Amino acid sequence: MYLHLGHKSMIQTDDIIGIFDLDTASVSVHTRNYLKKAQEAGVVFEAGPELPKSFVVTDTPTGQKVYLSALGSLTLEARSKQFGL
């Protein structure tokens, strides 16, 4: 199954490691460092031009990817529960 992240972005639900609120998760220096390293590695993708509210970490055969979404983490979580995540 797929999870719609907003705009025209979709990811496979089987690949999701976690869905995080950008405001609360980025309070931690560890999360900020992780996102900075992911950005430097070129594995951060924006799911639309809007200001991001959440991020989704996935693990695919080609490695981890981070998707920034304008949808809130609770909205994405509710959508993912439709698929039994």
N, C-alpha and C positions, 0 to 999 in steps of 0.2 A: 504494500500500500504506500501511498504518498501523502505527505503533509504539505499543505500550501502555506508558504511563509509570507505571502503578500506579493503584490505586483504580479510578476510572472514566474516566481520562483517556487519550485517544489523539490522536496527531497524524499528519499526512501525512508520509511519509518524504521526499517530494520537497521539502518545505519546510525540512528540517533543514540548518542551517549548521554546528552543532557540538554535541558532547556533552562536558560538562566535569565533573570531580570538584570538588565544592564546597569541600572542605577544601584541596586543593592549588592550585586556581585562585584562590581568594580570598586567597591570600597576597600576590598582586600588588595594589598600590594601584590600578592601572588597572582590574583586574577588579572590585574593590570599588566604584570610582566608576561603572563601567558598570552594575552591578547596582543601585546606589543611584539612578541616573538613570532606569533602566528602571522601578524601583518607583515613583518620583515621577511618571513618565509613565503609570502604570497598565497597563503591559504585562507584568507579572509575574503568573503564575498558578500556584497550588499544585495539584499532582496528588495530592491527598489530605491528610489531617490529620497524617500522621507527619512526623518531623523529616527535612528534606531531606538527601540525600547527594550529589545531582548536580543540574545544571541543563542544559537543552537550549535552544539559541537557534534560532529559526526565522525565516524570512523569507516572509511571506505577501503577497498582493496588498494587504492592509490595513496592512502594515508589519511590523517585527520584533516578536517576542514571546519571552518567556523563561518556561520551564516548570520549576518546582522539583519534583524527584521524590525519593521515599524510596528508590528503587532506585539501586544504585551505577552509576557510569559504565561499568564493565566489563560489567555485566549489560545495560545499554541498548545498548552497542556490539555485544555478541554478538547481541542480538535484531535490531538493525539490519542486521547482516551477512547475516541470513537473506534480506534483500531486496536484497542487492548494493550497499549503501551504502559 
